[in-house]
């Protein structure tokens, strides 16, 4: 799952942007 990988990397790099991006992209 690329989304999870991206979220993990973003989370490690920047928590705020990572969560925001993941939530925005995860929105069904």
mmCIF entry with sequence, helices, sheets and N, C-alpha, C, O atoms, coordinates in Angstrom:
data_MODEL
# 
_entry.id   MODEL 
# 
_entity.id                         1 
_entity.type                       polymer 
_entity.pdbx_number_of_molecules   1 
# 
_entity_poly.entity_id                      1 
_entity_poly.type                           'polypeptide(L)' 
_entity_poly.nstd_linkage                   no 
_entity_poly.nstd_monomer                   no 
_entity_poly.pdbx_seq_one_letter_code       
;(UNK)(UNK)(UNK)(UNK)(UNK)(UNK)(UNK)(UNK)(UNK)(UNK)(UNK)(UNK)(UNK)(UNK)(UNK)(UNK)
(UNK)(UNK)(UNK)(UNK)(UNK)(UNK)(UNK)(UNK)(UNK)(UNK)(UNK)(UNK)
;
_entity_poly.pdbx_seq_one_letter_code_can   XXXXXXXXXXXXXXXXXXXXXXXXXXXX 
_entity_poly.pdbx_strand_id                 A 
# 
loop_
_entity_poly_seq.entity_id 
_entity_poly_seq.num 
_entity_poly_seq.mon_id 
_entity_poly_seq.hetero 
1 1  UNK n 
1 2  UNK n 
1 3  UNK n 
1 4  UNK n 
1 5  UNK n 
1 6  UNK n 
1 7  UNK n 
1 8  UNK n 
1 9  UNK n 
1 10 UNK n 
1 11 UNK n 
1 12 UNK n 
1 13 UNK n 
1 14 UNK n 
1 15 UNK n 
1 16 UNK n 
1 17 UNK n 
1 18 UNK n 
1 19 UNK n 
1 20 UNK n 
1 21 UNK n 
1 22 UNK n 
1 23 UNK n 
1 24 UNK n 
1 25 UNK n 
1 26 UNK n 
1 27 UNK n 
1 28 UNK n 
# 
_struct_asym.id          A 
_struct_asym.entity_id   1 
# 
loop_
_struct_conf.conf_type_id 
_struct_conf.id 
_struct_conf.pdbx_PDB_helix_id 
_struct_conf.beg_label_comp_id 
_struct_conf.beg_label_asym_id 
_struct_conf.beg_label_seq_id 
_struct_conf.pdbx_beg_PDB_ins_code 
_struct_conf.end_label_comp_id 
_struct_conf.end_label_asym_id 
_struct_conf.end_label_seq_id 
_struct_conf.pdbx_end_PDB_ins_code 
_struct_conf.beg_auth_comp_id 
_struct_conf.beg_auth_asym_id 
_struct_conf.beg_auth_seq_id 
_struct_conf.end_auth_comp_id 
_struct_conf.end_auth_asym_id 
_struct_conf.end_auth_seq_id 
_struct_conf.pdbx_PDB_helix_class 
_struct_conf.details 
_struct_conf.pdbx_PDB_helix_length 
HELX_P HELX_P1 AA1 UNK A 2  ? UNK A 13 ? UNK A 2  UNK A 13 1 ? 12 
HELX_P HELX_P2 AA2 UNK A 15 ? UNK A 26 ? UNK A 15 UNK A 26 1 ? 12 
# 
_struct_conf_type.id          HELX_P 
_struct_conf_type.criteria    ? 
_struct_conf_type.reference   ? 
# 
loop_
_atom_site.group_PDB 
_atom_site.id 
_atom_site.type_symbol 
_atom_site.label_atom_id 
_atom_site.label_alt_id 
_atom_site.label_comp_id 
_atom_site.label_asym_id 
_atom_site.label_entity_id 
_atom_site.label_seq_id 
_atom_site.pdbx_PDB_ins_code 
_atom_site.Cartn_x 
_atom_site.Cartn_y 
_atom_site.Cartn_z 
_atom_site.occupancy 
_atom_site.B_iso_or_equiv 
_atom_site.pdbx_formal_charge 
_atom_site.auth_seq_id 
_atom_site.auth_comp_id 
_atom_site.auth_asym_id 
_atom_site.auth_atom_id 
_atom_site.pdbx_PDB_model_num 
ATOM 1   N N  . UNK A 1 1  ? 0.844   -1.207 0.000  1.00 0.00 ? 1  UNK A N  1 
ATOM 2   C CA . UNK A 1 1  ? 0.000   0.000  0.000  1.00 0.00 ? 1  UNK A CA 1 
ATOM 3   C C  . UNK A 1 1  ? 0.876   1.253  0.000  1.00 0.00 ? 1  UNK A C  1 
ATOM 4   O O  . UNK A 1 1  ? 1.486   1.583  1.017  1.00 0.00 ? 1  UNK A O  1 
ATOM 5   N N  . UNK A 1 2  ? 0.939   1.936  -1.114 1.00 0.00 ? 2  UNK A N  1 
ATOM 6   C CA . UNK A 1 2  ? 1.777   3.144  -1.225 1.00 0.00 ? 2  UNK A CA 1 
ATOM 7   C C  . UNK A 1 2  ? 1.296   4.244  -0.284 1.00 0.00 ? 2  UNK A C  1 
ATOM 8   O O  . UNK A 1 2  ? 2.092   5.017  0.249  1.00 0.00 ? 2  UNK A O  1 
ATOM 9   N N  . UNK A 1 3  ? -0.018  4.300  -0.091 1.00 0.00 ? 3  UNK A N  1 
ATOM 10  C CA . UNK A 1 3  ? -0.589  5.341  0.781  1.00 0.00 ? 3  UNK A CA 1 
ATOM 11  C C  . UNK A 1 3  ? -0.032  5.197  2.193  1.00 0.00 ? 3  UNK A C  1 
ATOM 12  O O  . UNK A 1 3  ? 0.372   6.177  2.819  1.00 0.00 ? 3  UNK A O  1 
ATOM 13  N N  . UNK A 1 4  ? -0.017  3.959  2.683  1.00 0.00 ? 4  UNK A N  1 
ATOM 14  C CA . UNK A 1 4  ? 0.486   3.727  4.045  1.00 0.00 ? 4  UNK A CA 1 
ATOM 15  C C  . UNK A 1 4  ? 1.958   4.105  4.132  1.00 0.00 ? 4  UNK A C  1 
ATOM 16  O O  . UNK A 1 4  ? 2.400   4.732  5.095  1.00 0.00 ? 4  UNK A O  1 
ATOM 17  N N  . UNK A 1 5  ? 2.709   3.709  3.103  1.00 0.00 ? 5  UNK A N  1 
ATOM 18  C CA . UNK A 1 5  ? 4.144   4.022  3.084  1.00 0.00 ? 5  UNK A CA 1 
ATOM 19  C C  . UNK A 1 5  ? 4.344   5.536  3.105  1.00 0.00 ? 5  UNK A C  1 
ATOM 20  O O  . UNK A 1 5  ? 5.140   6.061  3.884  1.00 0.00 ? 5  UNK A O  1 
ATOM 21  N N  . UNK A 1 6  ? 3.617   6.218  2.245  1.00 0.00 ? 6  UNK A N  1 
ATOM 22  C CA . UNK A 1 6  ? 3.728   7.680  2.167  1.00 0.00 ? 6  UNK A CA 1 
ATOM 23  C C  . UNK A 1 6  ? 3.335   8.301  3.508  1.00 0.00 ? 6  UNK A C  1 
ATOM 24  O O  . UNK A 1 6  ? 3.981   9.232  3.990  1.00 0.00 ? 6  UNK A O  1 
ATOM 25  N N  . UNK A 1 7  ? 2.281   7.775  4.089  1.00 0.00 ? 7  UNK A N  1 
ATOM 26  C CA . UNK A 1 7  ? 1.814   8.303  5.377  1.00 0.00 ? 7  UNK A CA 1 
ATOM 27  C C  . UNK A 1 7  ? 2.884   8.104  6.441  1.00 0.00 ? 7  UNK A C  1 
ATOM 28  O O  . UNK A 1 7  ? 3.153   9.004  7.237  1.00 0.00 ? 7  UNK A O  1 
ATOM 29  N N  . UNK A 1 8  ? 3.487   6.931  6.450  1.00 0.00 ? 8  UNK A N  1 
ATOM 30  C CA . UNK A 1 8  ? 4.545   6.624  7.437  1.00 0.00 ? 8  UNK A CA 1 
ATOM 31  C C  . UNK A 1 8  ? 5.716   7.586  7.256  1.00 0.00 ? 8  UNK A C  1 
ATOM 32  O O  . UNK A 1 8  ? 6.209   8.164  8.224  1.00 0.00 ? 8  UNK A O  1 
ATOM 33  N N  . UNK A 1 9  ? 6.154   7.752  6.022  1.00 0.00 ? 9  UNK A N  1 
ATOM 34  C CA . UNK A 1 9  ? 7.290   8.646  5.754  1.00 0.00 ? 9  UNK A CA 1 
ATOM 35  C C  . UNK A 1 9  ? 6.938   10.074 6.154  1.00 0.00 ? 9  UNK A C  1 
ATOM 36  O O  . UNK A 1 9  ? 7.716   10.756 6.821  1.00 0.00 ? 9  UNK A O  1 
ATOM 37  N N  . UNK A 1 10 ? 5.752   10.514 5.736  1.00 0.00 ? 10 UNK A N  1 
ATOM 38  C CA . UNK A 1 10 ? 5.315   11.874 6.075  1.00 0.00 ? 10 UNK A CA 1 
ATOM 39  C C  . UNK A 1 10 ? 5.207   12.042 7.584  1.00 0.00 ? 10 UNK A C  1 
ATOM 40  O O  . UNK A 1 10 ? 5.571   13.082 8.132  1.00 0.00 ? 10 UNK A O  1 
ATOM 41  N N  . UNK A 1 11 ? 4.711   11.024 8.237  1.00 0.00 ? 11 UNK A N  1 
ATOM 42  C CA . UNK A 1 11 ? 4.530   11.081 9.690  1.00 0.00 ? 11 UNK A CA 1 
ATOM 43  C C  . UNK A 1 11 ? 5.886   11.238 10.374 1.00 0.00 ? 11 UNK A C  1 
ATOM 44  O O  . UNK A 1 11 ? 6.036   12.008 11.323 1.00 0.00 ? 11 UNK A O  1 
ATOM 45  N N  . UNK A 1 12 ? 6.862   10.494 9.873  1.00 0.00 ? 12 UNK A N  1 
ATOM 46  C CA . UNK A 1 12 ? 8.205   10.563 10.476 1.00 0.00 ? 12 UNK A CA 1 
ATOM 47  C C  . UNK A 1 12 ? 8.838   11.926 10.176 1.00 0.00 ? 12 UNK A C  1 
ATOM 48  O O  . UNK A 1 12 ? 9.490   12.525 11.031 1.00 0.00 ? 12 UNK A O  1 
ATOM 49  N N  . UNK A 1 13 ? 8.633   12.399 8.949  1.00 0.00 ? 13 UNK A N  1 
ATOM 50  C CA . UNK A 1 13 ? 9.234   13.697 8.552  1.00 0.00 ? 13 UNK A CA 1 
ATOM 51  C C  . UNK A 1 13 ? 8.459   14.841 9.204  1.00 0.00 ? 13 UNK A C  1 
ATOM 52  O O  . UNK A 1 13 ? 9.021   15.662 9.929  1.00 0.00 ? 13 UNK A O  1 
ATOM 53  N N  . UNK A 1 14 ? 7.156   14.872 8.927  1.00 0.00 ? 14 UNK A N  1 
ATOM 54  C CA . UNK A 1 14 ? 6.315   15.946 9.506  1.00 0.00 ? 14 UNK A CA 1 
ATOM 55  C C  . UNK A 1 14 ? 4.978   15.342 9.908  1.00 0.00 ? 14 UNK A C  1 
ATOM 56  O O  . UNK A 1 14 ? 4.225   14.863 9.060  1.00 0.00 ? 14 UNK A O  1 
ATOM 57  N N  . UNK A 1 15 ? 4.689   15.366 11.196 1.00 0.00 ? 15 UNK A N  1 
ATOM 58  C CA . UNK A 1 15 ? 3.447   14.734 11.690 1.00 0.00 ? 15 UNK A CA 1 
ATOM 59  C C  . UNK A 1 15 ? 2.215   15.455 11.140 1.00 0.00 ? 15 UNK A C  1 
ATOM 60  O O  . UNK A 1 15 ? 1.309   14.810 10.612 1.00 0.00 ? 15 UNK A O  1 
ATOM 61  N N  . UNK A 1 16 ? 2.172   16.753 11.255 1.00 0.00 ? 16 UNK A N  1 
ATOM 62  C CA . UNK A 1 16 ? 0.977   17.510 10.837 1.00 0.00 ? 16 UNK A CA 1 
ATOM 63  C C  . UNK A 1 16 ? 0.640   17.262 9.359  1.00 0.00 ? 16 UNK A C  1 
ATOM 64  O O  . UNK A 1 16 ? -0.454  16.784 9.062  1.00 0.00 ? 16 UNK A O  1 
ATOM 65  N N  . UNK A 1 17 ? 1.553   17.575 8.422  1.00 0.00 ? 17 UNK A N  1 
ATOM 66  C CA . UNK A 1 17 ? 1.266   17.400 6.994  1.00 0.00 ? 17 UNK A CA 1 
ATOM 67  C C  . UNK A 1 17 ? 0.975   15.943 6.650  1.00 0.00 ? 17 UNK A C  1 
ATOM 68  O O  . UNK A 1 17 ? 0.113   15.663 5.816  1.00 0.00 ? 17 UNK A O  1 
ATOM 69  N N  . UNK A 1 18 ? 1.683   15.022 7.280  1.00 0.00 ? 18 UNK A N  1 
ATOM 70  C CA . UNK A 1 18 ? 1.473   13.603 6.988  1.00 0.00 ? 18 UNK A CA 1 
ATOM 71  C C  . UNK A 1 18 ? 0.049   13.184 7.301  1.00 0.00 ? 18 UNK A C  1 
ATOM 72  O O  . UNK A 1 18 ? -0.627  12.577 6.471  1.00 0.00 ? 18 UNK A O  1 
ATOM 73  N N  . UNK A 1 19 ? -0.399  13.510 8.497  1.00 0.00 ? 19 UNK A N  1 
ATOM 74  C CA . UNK A 1 19 ? -1.762  13.121 8.903  1.00 0.00 ? 19 UNK A CA 1 
ATOM 75  C C  . UNK A 1 19 ? -2.789  13.803 8.011  1.00 0.00 ? 19 UNK A C  1 
ATOM 76  O O  . UNK A 1 19 ? -3.770  13.190 7.591  1.00 0.00 ? 19 UNK A O  1 
ATOM 77  N N  . UNK A 1 20 ? -2.554  15.065 7.732  1.00 0.00 ? 20 UNK A N  1 
ATOM 78  C CA . UNK A 1 20 ? -3.514  15.824 6.918  1.00 0.00 ? 20 UNK A CA 1 
ATOM 79  C C  . UNK A 1 20 ? -3.612  15.213 5.519  1.00 0.00 ? 20 UNK A C  1 
ATOM 80  O O  . UNK A 1 20 ? -4.708  15.008 4.998  1.00 0.00 ? 20 UNK A O  1 
ATOM 81  N N  . UNK A 1 21 ? -2.471  14.930 4.927  1.00 0.00 ? 21 UNK A N  1 
ATOM 82  C CA . UNK A 1 21 ? -2.461  14.361 3.577  1.00 0.00 ? 21 UNK A CA 1 
ATOM 83  C C  . UNK A 1 21 ? -3.123  12.989 3.584  1.00 0.00 ? 21 UNK A C  1 
ATOM 84  O O  . UNK A 1 21 ? -3.939  12.678 2.716  1.00 0.00 ? 21 UNK A O  1 
ATOM 85  N N  . UNK A 1 22 ? -2.771  12.188 4.555  1.00 0.00 ? 22 UNK A N  1 
ATOM 86  C CA . UNK A 1 22 ? -3.316  10.831 4.638  1.00 0.00 ? 22 UNK A CA 1 
ATOM 87  C C  . UNK A 1 22 ? -4.836  10.901 4.788  1.00 0.00 ? 22 UNK A C  1 
ATOM 88  O O  . UNK A 1 22 ? -5.562  10.164 4.122  1.00 0.00 ? 22 UNK A O  1 
ATOM 89  N N  . UNK A 1 23 ? -5.308  11.777 5.653  1.00 0.00 ? 23 UNK A N  1 
ATOM 90  C CA . UNK A 1 23 ? -6.759  11.882 5.879  1.00 0.00 ? 23 UNK A CA 1 
ATOM 91  C C  . UNK A 1 23 ? -7.447  12.363 4.604  1.00 0.00 ? 23 UNK A C  1 
ATOM 92  O O  . UNK A 1 23 ? -8.504  11.856 4.228  1.00 0.00 ? 23 UNK A O  1 
ATOM 93  N N  . UNK A 1 24 ? -6.841  13.336 3.953  1.00 0.00 ? 24 UNK A N  1 
ATOM 94  C CA . UNK A 1 24 ? -7.450  13.894 2.736  1.00 0.00 ? 24 UNK A CA 1 
ATOM 95  C C  . UNK A 1 24 ? -7.490  12.831 1.639  1.00 0.00 ? 24 UNK A C  1 
ATOM 96  O O  . UNK A 1 24 ? -8.485  12.711 0.923  1.00 0.00 ? 24 UNK A O  1 
ATOM 97  N N  . UNK A 1 25 ? -6.421  12.071 1.508  1.00 0.00 ? 25 UNK A N  1 
ATOM 98  C CA . UNK A 1 25 ? -6.346  11.045 0.458  1.00 0.00 ? 25 UNK A CA 1 
ATOM 99  C C  . UNK A 1 25 ? -7.173  9.817  0.839  1.00 0.00 ? 25 UNK A C  1 
ATOM 100 O O  . UNK A 1 25 ? -7.721  9.130  -0.023 1.00 0.00 ? 25 UNK A O  1 
ATOM 101 N N  . UNK A 1 26 ? -7.252  9.555  2.141  1.00 0.00 ? 26 UNK A N  1 
ATOM 102 C CA . UNK A 1 26 ? -7.979  8.363  2.597  1.00 0.00 ? 26 UNK A CA 1 
ATOM 103 C C  . UNK A 1 26 ? -9.486  8.570  2.507  1.00 0.00 ? 26 UNK A C  1 
ATOM 104 O O  . UNK A 1 26 ? -10.246 7.602  2.515  1.00 0.00 ? 26 UNK A O  1 
ATOM 105 N N  . UNK A 1 27 ? -9.923  9.818  2.421  1.00 0.00 ? 27 UNK A N  1 
ATOM 106 C CA . UNK A 1 27 ? -11.366 10.082 2.374  1.00 0.00 ? 27 UNK A CA 1 
ATOM 107 C C  . UNK A 1 27 ? -12.005 9.321  1.216  1.00 0.00 ? 27 UNK A C  1 
ATOM 108 O O  . UNK A 1 27 ? -11.656 9.560  0.060  1.00 0.00 ? 27 UNK A O  1 
ATOM 109 N N  . UNK A 1 28 ? -12.920 8.423  1.498  1.00 0.00 ? 28 UNK A N  1 
ATOM 110 C CA . UNK A 1 28 ? -13.575 7.605  0.466  1.00 0.00 ? 28 UNK A CA 1 
ATOM 111 C C  . UNK A 1 28 ? -14.615 8.408  -0.316 1.00 0.00 ? 28 UNK A C  1 
ATOM 112 O O  . UNK A 1 28 ? -15.257 7.873  -1.220 1.00 0.00 ? 28 UNK A O  1 
# 
